[in-house]
């Protein structure tokens, strides 16, 4: 059993100087906090794992395949493995909880 506080995770992410902070990794899944500033481009590429996004804060648009959504705090998105997707038109700083299953290996954390 573990518990995490988003505020503390955000501090750790900032200290690491990265857009993505993986804070949980077990054989069945991994979880991280992903943050983009208003107006910033989302550099992520498709992943080989299924993923769930939970928008903790901010406002943006999201495209996954041929579907586009407006997202804000409380929005939950499911993206199947290998689907082209990204956030865009980020209106307010975006903070997103990301859960990969099975465990995430494809994101190059040193680049984000």
N, CA, C and O atoms as a GROMACS GRO file, in nm:
protein
  448
    1UNK      N    1   0.084  -0.118   0.000
    1UNK     CA    2   0.000   0.000   0.000
    1UNK      C    3   0.088   0.124   0.000
    1UNK      O    4   0.184   0.132   0.076
    2UNK      N    5   0.056   0.219  -0.086
    2UNK     CA    6   0.125   0.347  -0.090
    2UNK      C    7   0.023   0.457  -0.111
    2UNK      O    8  -0.085   0.433  -0.166
    3UNK      N    9   0.056   0.578  -0.068
    3UNK     CA   10  -0.029   0.696  -0.090
    3UNK      C   11   0.058   0.807  -0.146
    3UNK      O   12   0.176   0.818  -0.111
    4UNK      N   13   0.001   0.889  -0.233
    4UNK     CA   14   0.073   0.996  -0.298
    4UNK      C   15  -0.009   1.124  -0.292
    4UNK      O   16  -0.132   1.120  -0.296
    5UNK      N   17   0.059   1.238  -0.281
    5UNK     CA   18  -0.005   1.369  -0.283
    5UNK      C   19   0.039   1.440  -0.411
    5UNK      O   20   0.159   1.450  -0.438
    6UNK      N   21  -0.056   1.489  -0.489
    6UNK     CA   22  -0.025   1.553  -0.616
    6UNK      C   23   0.071   1.670  -0.597
    6UNK      O   24   0.164   1.688  -0.676
    7UNK      N   25   0.050   1.750  -0.494
    7UNK     CA   26   0.138   1.864  -0.469
    7UNK      C   27   0.283   1.822  -0.450
    7UNK      O   28   0.374   1.887  -0.502
    8UNK      N   29   0.305   1.716  -0.375
    8UNK     CA   30   0.442   1.666  -0.354
    8UNK      C   31   0.500   1.608  -0.482
    8UNK      O   32   0.618   1.626  -0.511
    9UNK      N   33   0.417   1.539  -0.558
    9UNK     CA   34   0.464   1.485  -0.686
    9UNK      C   35   0.503   1.597  -0.781
    9UNK      O   36   0.603   1.587  -0.852
   10UNK      N   37   0.424   1.704  -0.782
   10UNK     CA   38   0.455   1.818  -0.867
   10UNK      C   39   0.589   1.882  -0.828
   10UNK      O   40   0.667   1.920  -0.915
   11UNK      N   41   0.616   1.892  -0.700
   11UNK     CA   42   0.745   1.944  -0.654
   11UNK      C   43   0.859   1.855  -0.702
   11UNK      O   44   0.962   1.904  -0.749
   12UNK      N   45   0.842   1.724  -0.690
   12UNK     CA   46   0.946   1.629  -0.736
   12UNK      C   47   0.967   1.640  -0.886
   12UNK      O   48   1.080   1.635  -0.934
   13UNK      N   49   0.857   1.655  -0.961
   13UNK     CA   50   0.866   1.667  -1.107
   13UNK      C   51   0.944   1.793  -1.144
   13UNK      O   52   1.031   1.789  -1.231
   14UNK      N   53   0.913   1.904  -1.078
   14UNK     CA   54   0.983   2.030  -1.106
   14UNK      C   55   1.132   2.018  -1.073
   14UNK      O   56   1.216   2.063  -1.150
   15UNK      N   57   1.163   1.957  -0.959
   15UNK     CA   58   1.303   1.940  -0.920
   15UNK      C   59   1.379   1.854  -1.020
   15UNK      O   60   1.498   1.876  -1.044
   16UNK      N   61   1.311   1.757  -1.079
   16UNK     CA   62   1.374   1.670  -1.179
   16UNK      C   63   1.390   1.741  -1.313
   16UNK      O   64   1.467   1.697  -1.398
   17UNK      N   65   1.317   1.851  -1.332
   17UNK     CA   66   1.326   1.926  -1.456
   17UNK      C   67   1.268   1.856  -1.577
   17UNK      O   68   1.315   1.874  -1.689
   18UNK      N   69   1.165   1.777  -1.555
   18UNK     CA   70   1.103   1.700  -1.663
   18UNK      C   71   0.952   1.727  -1.670
   18UNK      O   72   0.892   1.774  -1.573
   19UNK      N   73   0.894   1.697  -1.784
   19UNK     CA   74   0.750   1.710  -1.800
   19UNK      C   75   0.676   1.594  -1.733
   19UNK      O   76   0.561   1.610  -1.691
   20UNK      N   77   0.741   1.479  -1.723
   20UNK     CA   78   0.677   1.357  -1.673
   20UNK      C   79   0.756   1.300  -1.556
   20UNK      O   80   0.878   1.283  -1.564
   21UNK      N   81   0.686   1.272  -1.447
   21UNK     CA   82   0.747   1.207  -1.331
   21UNK      C   83   0.676   1.075  -1.306
   21UNK      O   84   0.559   1.074  -1.267
   22UNK      N   85   0.745   0.965  -1.329
   22UNK     CA   86   0.689   0.835  -1.294
   22UNK      C   87   0.706   0.816  -1.144
   22UNK      O   88   0.817   0.823  -1.092
   23UNK      N   89   0.596   0.792  -1.073
   23UNK     CA   90   0.604   0.776  -0.928
   23UNK      C   91   0.564   0.638  -0.880
   23UNK      O   92   0.577   0.608  -0.761
   24UNK      N   93   0.515   0.554  -0.970
   24UNK     CA   94   0.476   0.419  -0.932
   24UNK      C   95   0.505   0.326  -1.049
   24UNK      O   96   0.470   0.354  -1.163
   25UNK      N   97   0.570   0.213  -1.018
   25UNK     CA   98   0.598   0.114  -1.122
   25UNK      C   99   0.595  -0.023  -1.058
   25UNK      O  100   0.680  -0.057  -0.976
   26UNK      N  101   0.496  -0.101  -1.095
   26UNK     CA  102   0.481  -0.240  -1.051
   26UNK      C  103   0.460  -0.323  -1.177
   26UNK      O  104   0.435  -0.265  -1.283
   27UNK      N  105   0.468  -0.455  -1.171
   27UNK     CA  106   0.458  -0.534  -1.294
   27UNK      C  107   0.330  -0.510  -1.376
   27UNK      O  108   0.335  -0.519  -1.499
   28UNK      N  109   0.220  -0.480  -1.313
   28UNK     CA  110   0.094  -0.468  -1.386
   28UNK      C  111   0.068  -0.329  -1.444
   28UNK      O  112  -0.008  -0.315  -1.539
   29UNK      N  113   0.131  -0.224  -1.386
   29UNK     CA  114   0.103  -0.089  -1.433
   29UNK      C  115   0.209   0.008  -1.385
   29UNK      O  116   0.290  -0.023  -1.297
   30UNK      N  117   0.207   0.127  -1.444
   30UNK     CA  118   0.290   0.236  -1.395
   30UNK      C  119   0.206   0.362  -1.394
   30UNK      O  120   0.107   0.371  -1.467
   31UNK      N  121   0.244   0.459  -1.311
   31UNK     CA  122   0.170   0.584  -1.300
   31UNK      C  123   0.267   0.700  -1.291
   31UNK      O  124   0.376   0.688  -1.236
   32UNK      N  125   0.225   0.812  -1.347
   32UNK     CA  126   0.309   0.929  -1.343
   32UNK      C  127   0.227   1.055  -1.350
   32UNK      O  128   0.107   1.052  -1.377
   33UNK      N  129   0.294   1.167  -1.326
   33UNK     CA  130   0.233   1.299  -1.335
   33UNK      C  131   0.296   1.369  -1.455
   33UNK      O  132   0.418   1.378  -1.466
   34UNK      N  133   0.211   1.418  -1.545
   34UNK     CA  134   0.254   1.484  -1.669
   34UNK      C  135   0.203   1.626  -1.665
   34UNK      O  136   0.084   1.648  -1.639
   35UNK      N  137   0.291   1.723  -1.690
   35UNK     CA  138   0.252   1.863  -1.681
   35UNK      C  139   0.300   1.939  -1.803
   35UNK      O  140   0.415   1.926  -1.846
   36UNK      N  141   0.210   2.019  -1.859
   36UNK     CA  142   0.242   2.106  -1.971
   36UNK      C  143   0.194   2.247  -1.938
   36UNK      O  144   0.086   2.264  -1.881
   37UNK      N  145   0.272   2.348  -1.973
   37UNK     CA  146   0.234   2.487  -1.948
   37UNK      C  147   0.141   2.538  -2.057
   37UNK      O  148   0.141   2.486  -2.169
   38UNK      N  149   0.062   2.638  -2.025
   38UNK     CA  150  -0.026   2.701  -2.124
   38UNK      C  151   0.057   2.740  -2.246
   38UNK      O  152   0.164   2.800  -2.233
   39UNK      N  153   0.008   2.704  -2.364
   39UNK     CA  154   0.075   2.736  -2.488
   39UNK      C  155   0.186   2.641  -2.529
   39UNK      O  156   0.237   2.651  -2.641
   40UNK      N  157   0.224   2.549  -2.442
   40UNK     CA  158   0.334   2.456  -2.471
   40UNK      C  159   0.287   2.346  -2.567
   40UNK      O  160   0.169   2.310  -2.568
   41UNK      N  161   0.380   2.294  -2.646
   41UNK     CA  162   0.351   2.179  -2.733
   41UNK      C  163   0.370   2.050  -2.655
   41UNK      O  164   0.458   2.041  -2.569
   42UNK      N  165   0.288   1.952  -2.684
   42UNK     CA  166   0.297   1.820  -2.622
   42UNK      C  167   0.386   1.731  -2.708
   42UNK      O  168   0.348   1.695  -2.819
   43UNK      N  169   0.507   1.694  -2.658
   43UNK     CA  170   0.601   1.618  -2.740
   43UNK      C  171   0.583   1.467  -2.741
   43UNK      O  172   0.662   1.397  -2.805
   44UNK      N  173   0.483   1.415  -2.673
   44UNK     CA  174   0.474   1.269  -2.660
   44UNK      C  175   0.444   1.200  -2.792
   44UNK      O  176   0.385   1.257  -2.883
   45UNK      N  177   0.486   1.075  -2.798
   45UNK     CA  178   0.465   0.987  -2.912
   45UNK      C  179   0.373   0.873  -2.868
   45UNK      O  180   0.355   0.853  -2.748
   46UNK      N  181   0.315   0.798  -2.962
   46UNK     CA  182   0.231   0.684  -2.923
   46UNK      C  183   0.308   0.587  -2.834
   46UNK      O  184   0.430   0.573  -2.846
   47UNK      N  185   0.237   0.522  -2.745
   47UNK     CA  186   0.295   0.428  -2.650
   47UNK      C  187   0.252   0.286  -2.685
   47UNK      O  188   0.149   0.266  -2.750
   48UNK      N  189   0.329   0.190  -2.642
   48UNK     CA  190   0.296   0.050  -2.669
   48UNK      C  191   0.206  -0.009  -2.562
   48UNK      O  192   0.176  -0.128  -2.565
   49UNK      N  193   0.162   0.073  -2.468
   49UNK     CA  194   0.073   0.029  -2.360
   49UNK      C  195  -0.058   0.107  -2.367
   49UNK      O  196  -0.062   0.219  -2.418
   50UNK      N  197  -0.165   0.048  -2.316
   50UNK     CA  198  -0.288   0.123  -2.296
   50UNK      C  199  -0.262   0.226  -2.188
   50UNK      O  200  -0.177   0.205  -2.101
   51UNK      N  201  -0.336   0.338  -2.192
   51UNK     CA  202  -0.318   0.437  -2.087
   51UNK      C  203  -0.448   0.508  -2.054
   51UNK      O  204  -0.539   0.519  -2.137
   52UNK      N  205  -0.454   0.554  -1.932
   52UNK     CA  206  -0.566   0.634  -1.883
   52UNK      C  207  -0.508   0.766  -1.837
   52UNK      O  208  -0.408   0.771  -1.765
   53UNK      N  209  -0.572   0.875  -1.879
   53UNK     CA  210  -0.536   1.010  -1.834
   53UNK      C  211  -0.648   1.060  -1.743
   53UNK      O  212  -0.766   1.047  -1.776
   54UNK      N  213  -0.610   1.117  -1.630
   54UNK     CA  214  -0.706   1.189  -1.546
   54UNK      C  215  -0.653   1.331  -1.534
   54UNK      O  216  -0.545   1.353  -1.479
   55UNK      N  217  -0.730   1.428  -1.584
   55UNK     CA  218  -0.686   1.567  -1.580
   55UNK      C  219  -0.709   1.620  -1.439
   55UNK      O  220  -0.823   1.633  -1.393
   56UNK      N  221  -0.598   1.651  -1.371
   56UNK     CA  222  -0.602   1.703  -1.235
   56UNK      C  223  -0.634   1.852  -1.236
   56UNK      O  224  -0.707   1.900  -1.150
   57UNK      N  225  -0.579   1.924  -1.333
   57UNK     CA  226  -0.602   2.068  -1.343
   57UNK      C  227  -0.565   2.120  -1.480
   57UNK      O  228  -0.488   2.057  -1.552
   58UNK      N  229  -0.621   2.235  -1.514
   58UNK     CA  230  -0.592   2.301  -1.640
   58UNK      C  231  -0.700   2.279  -1.745
   58UNK      O  232  -0.799   2.210  -1.721
   59UNK      N  233  -0.678   2.341  -1.862
   59UNK     CA  234  -0.772   2.329  -1.974
   59UNK      C  235  -0.692   2.317  -2.103
   59UNK      O  236  -0.593   2.387  -2.123
   60UNK      N  237  -0.738   2.226  -2.190
   60UNK     CA  238  -0.672   2.205  -2.319
   60UNK      C  239  -0.766   2.129  -2.410
   60UNK      O  240  -0.880   2.098  -2.374
   61UNK      N  241  -0.718   2.101  -2.529
   61UNK     CA  242  -0.785   2.010  -2.621
   61UNK      C  243  -0.698   1.886  -2.633
   61UNK      O  244  -0.578   1.891  -2.606
   62UNK      N  245  -0.760   1.775  -2.673
   62UNK     CA  246  -0.690   1.648  -2.685
   62UNK      C  247  -0.737   1.581  -2.812
   62UNK      O  248  -0.857   1.578  -2.841
   63UNK      N  249  -0.642   1.527  -2.888
   63UNK     CA  250  -0.678   1.450  -3.006
   63UNK      C  251  -0.622   1.309  -2.990
   63UNK      O  252  -0.506   1.291  -2.955
   64UNK      N  253  -0.705   1.211  -3.016
   64UNK     CA  254  -0.667   1.071  -3.013
   64UNK      C  255  -0.725   1.004  -3.136
   64UNK      O  256  -0.847   0.989  -3.146
   65UNK      N  257  -0.640   0.965  -3.230
   65UNK     CA  258  -0.691   0.910  -3.355
   65UNK      C  259  -0.768   1.019  -3.428
   65UNK      O  260  -0.714   1.126  -3.456
   66UNK      N  261  -0.895   0.992  -3.459
   66UNK     CA  262  -0.976   1.091  -3.530
   66UNK      C  263  -1.076   1.161  -3.437
   66UNK      O  264  -1.169   1.226  -3.486
   67UNK      N  265  -1.059   1.150  -3.306
   67UNK     CA  266  -1.151   1.212  -3.210
   67UNK      C  267  -1.081   1.324  -3.135
   67UNK      O  268  -0.965   1.312  -3.095
   68UNK      N  269  -1.154   1.435  -3.116
   68UNK     CA  270  -1.101   1.551  -3.044
   68UNK      C  271  -1.193   1.582  -2.927
   68UNK      O  272  -1.315   1.574  -2.939
   69UNK      N  273  -1.133   1.618  -2.814
   69UNK     CA  274  -1.208   1.649  -2.693
   69UNK      C  275  -1.154   1.775  -2.628
   69UNK      O  276  -1.034   1.803  -2.637
   70UNK      N  277  -1.240   1.851  -2.564
   70UNK     CA  278  -1.200   1.957  -2.473
   70UNK      C  279  -1.183   1.890  -2.338
   70UNK      O  280  -1.268   1.812  -2.296
   71UNK      N  281  -1.072   1.919  -2.268
   71UNK     CA  282  -1.047   1.856  -2.139
   71UNK      C  283  -1.023   1.963  -2.033
   71UNK      O  284  -0.975   2.072  -2.063
   72UNK      N  285  -1.057   1.928  -1.910
   72UNK     CA  286  -1.037   2.015  -1.795
   72UNK      C  287  -1.033   1.927  -1.671
   72UNK      O  288  -1.050   1.805  -1.680
   73UNK      N  289  -1.011   1.988  -1.555
   73UNK     CA  290  -1.005   1.911  -1.431
   73UNK      C  291  -1.126   1.818  -1.422
   73UNK      O  292  -1.240   1.861  -1.435
   74UNK      N  293  -1.098   1.690  -1.398
   74UNK     CA  294  -1.204   1.591  -1.386
   74UNK      C  295  -1.224   1.505  -1.509
   74UNK      O  296  -1.291   1.402  -1.502
   75UNK      N  297  -1.168   1.545  -1.624
   75UNK     CA  298  -1.182   1.467  -1.746
   75UNK      C  299  -1.096   1.340  -1.736
   75UNK      O  300  -0.981   1.345  -1.691
   76UNK      N  301  -1.153   1.228  -1.779
   76UNK     CA  302  -1.081   1.100  -1.786
   76UNK      C  303  -1.080   1.055  -1.931
   76UNK      O  304  -1.184   1.051  -1.996
   77UNK      N  305  -0.962   1.020  -1.980
   77UNK     CA  306  -0.947   0.973  -2.117
   77UNK      C  307  -0.885   0.834  -2.117
   77UNK      O  308  -0.797   0.805  -2.036
   78UNK      N  309  -0.930   0.748  -2.207
   78UNK     CA  310  -0.865   0.619  -2.229
   78UNK      C  311  -0.807   0.621  -2.370
   78UNK      O  312  -0.875   0.655  -2.466
   79UNK      N  313  -0.679   0.583  -2.381
   79UNK     CA  314  -0.612   0.577  -2.511
   79UNK      C  315  -0.553   0.437  -2.526
   79UNK      O  316  -0.471   0.394  -2.445
   80UNK      N  317  -0.596   0.366  -2.630
   80UNK     CA  318  -0.542   0.233  -2.651
   80UNK      C  319  -0.399   0.240  -2.705
   80UNK      O  320  -0.358   0.340  -2.764
   81UNK      N  321  -0.327   0.134  -2.684
   81UNK     CA  322  -0.186   0.125  -2.724
   81UNK      C  323  -0.169   0.160  -2.872
   81UNK      O  324  -0.253   0.127  -2.956
   82UNK      N  325  -0.059   0.229  -2.901
   82UNK     CA  326  -0.014   0.263  -3.036
   82UNK      C  327  -0.099   0.365  -3.110
   82UNK      O  328  -0.077   0.388  -3.229
   83UNK      N  329  -0.196   0.428  -3.044
   83UNK     CA  330  -0.279   0.530  -3.108
   83UNK      C  331  -0.208   0.665  -3.101
   83UNK      O  332  -0.163   0.707  -2.994
   84UNK      N  333  -0.198   0.733  -3.213
   84UNK     CA  334  -0.142   0.868  -3.219
   84UNK      C  335  -0.232   0.961  -3.136
   84UNK      O  336  -0.354   0.962  -3.154
   85UNK      N  337  -0.172   1.038  -3.046
   85UNK     CA  338  -0.251   1.126  -2.960
   85UNK      C  339  -0.164   1.234  -2.897
   85UNK      O  340  -0.043   1.217  -2.884
   86UNK      N  341  -0.225   1.345  -2.859
   86UNK     CA  342  -0.155   1.451  -2.787
   86UNK      C  343  -0.253   1.559  -2.741
   86UNK      O  344  -0.364   1.571  -2.791
   87UNK      N  345  -0.206   1.637  -2.645
   87UNK     CA  346  -0.279   1.755  -2.599
   87UNK      C  347  -0.238   1.873  -2.687
   87UNK      O  348  -0.124   1.878  -2.734
   88UNK      N  349  -0.329   1.968  -2.709
   88UNK     CA  350  -0.296   2.087  -2.787
   88UNK      C  351  -0.386   2.202  -2.740
   88UNK      O  352  -0.477   2.182  -2.660
   89UNK      N  353  -0.358   2.321  -2.791
   89UNK     CA  354  -0.432   2.442  -2.749
   89UNK      C  355  -0.445   2.446  -2.598
   89UNK      O  356  -0.556   2.458  -2.544
   90UNK      N  357  -0.334   2.435  -2.529
   90UNK     CA  358  -0.334   2.434  -2.382
   90UNK      C  359  -0.361   2.576  -2.334
   90UNK      O  360  -0.275   2.664  -2.345
   91UNK      N  361  -0.481   2.597  -2.279
   91UNK     CA  362  -0.526   2.729  -2.235
   91UNK      C  363  -0.477   2.763  -2.096
   91UNK      O  364  -0.440   2.878  -2.068
   92UNK      N  365  -0.477   2.663  -2.007
   92UNK     CA  366  -0.431   2.679  -1.868
   92UNK      C  367  -0.334   2.566  -1.839
   92UNK      O  368  -0.352   2.454  -1.888
   93UNK      N  369  -0.230   2.594  -1.758
   93UNK     CA  370  -0.132   2.491  -1.723
   93UNK      C  371  -0.204   2.359  -1.695
   93UNK      O  372  -0.299   2.354  -1.618
   94UNK      N  373  -0.156   2.253  -1.759
   94UNK     CA  374  -0.222   2.123  -1.756
   94UNK      C  375  -0.144   2.026  -1.667
   94UNK      O  376  -0.023   2.010  -1.684
   95UNK      N  377  -0.213   1.963  -1.575
   95UNK     CA  378  -0.154   1.862  -1.487
   95UNK      C  379  -0.238   1.736  -1.503
   95UNK      O  380  -0.359   1.737  -1.480
   96UNK      N  381  -0.172   1.625  -1.541
   96UNK     CA  382  -0.244   1.503  -1.577
   96UNK      C  383  -0.183   1.382  -1.508
   96UNK      O  384  -0.062   1.361  -1.514
   97UNK      N  385  -0.266   1.304  -1.442
   97UNK     CA  386  -0.226   1.175  -1.387
   97UNK      C  387  -0.233   1.076  -1.503
   97UNK      O  388  -0.336   1.068  -1.571
   98UNK      N  389  -0.125   1.001  -1.525
   98UNK     CA  390  -0.117   0.905  -1.636
   98UNK      C  391  -0.096   0.766  -1.578
   98UNK      O  392  -0.006   0.744  -1.497
   99UNK      N  393  -0.179   0.672  -1.621
   99UNK     CA  394  -0.166   0.532  -1.577
   99UNK      C  395  -0.149   0.445  -1.701
   99UNK      O  396  -0.234   0.444  -1.790
  100UNK      N  397  -0.038   0.372  -1.706
  100UNK     CA  398  -0.009   0.280  -1.815
  100UNK      C  399  -0.030   0.137  -1.767
  100UNK      O  400   0.003   0.103  -1.654
  101UNK      N  401  -0.086   0.053  -1.856
  101UNK     CA  402  -0.098  -0.089  -1.825
  101UNK      C  403  -0.082  -0.167  -1.955
  101UNK      O  404  -0.145  -0.133  -2.055
  102UNK      N  405   0.002  -0.271  -1.955
  102UNK     CA  406   0.091  -0.308  -1.845
  102UNK      C  407   0.195  -0.200  -1.823
  102UNK      O  408   0.187  -0.093  -1.882
  103UNK      N  409   0.292  -0.227  -1.739
  103UNK     CA  410   0.392  -0.127  -1.702
  103UNK      C  411   0.447  -0.057  -1.826
  103UNK      O  412   0.474  -0.121  -1.928
  104UNK      N  413   0.464   0.073  -1.816
  104UNK     CA  414   0.507   0.159  -1.927
  104UNK      C  415   0.657   0.154  -1.946
  104UNK      O  416   0.734   0.171  -1.852
  105UNK      N  417   0.700   0.130  -2.072
  105UNK     CA  418   0.842   0.128  -2.104
  105UNK      C  419   0.878   0.217  -2.222
  105UNK      O  420   0.996   0.245  -2.242
  106UNK      N  421   0.782   0.263  -2.300
  106UNK     CA  422   0.814   0.326  -2.427
  106UNK      C  423   0.846   0.475  -2.416
  106UNK      O  424   0.915   0.527  -2.504
  107UNK      N  425   0.802   0.545  -2.315
  107UNK     CA  426   0.826   0.689  -2.303
  107UNK      C  427   0.972   0.714  -2.267
  107UNK      O  428   1.021   0.660  -2.169
  108UNK      N  429   1.039   0.793  -2.345
  108UNK     CA  430   1.179   0.825  -2.316
  108UNK      C  431   1.183   0.938  -2.215
  108UNK      O  432   1.181   1.056  -2.252
  109UNK      N  433   1.189   0.902  -2.088
  109UNK     CA  434   1.179   1.001  -1.981
  109UNK      C  435   1.289   1.105  -1.984
  109UNK      O  436   1.269   1.218  -1.939
  110UNK      N  437   1.406   1.070  -2.037
  110UNK     CA  438   1.514   1.168  -2.041
  110UNK      C  439   1.485   1.278  -2.142
  110UNK      O  440   1.547   1.384  -2.137
  111UNK      N  441   1.390   1.256  -2.235
  111UNK     CA  442   1.356   1.356  -2.335
  111UNK      C  443   1.241   1.445  -2.289
  111UNK      O  444   1.228   1.556  -2.339
  112UNK      N  445   1.160   1.399  -2.197
  112UNK     CA  446   1.049   1.480  -2.149
  112UNK      C  447   1.071   1.506  -2.003
  112UNK      O  448   0.990   1.574  -1.940
   0.00000   0.00000   0.00000
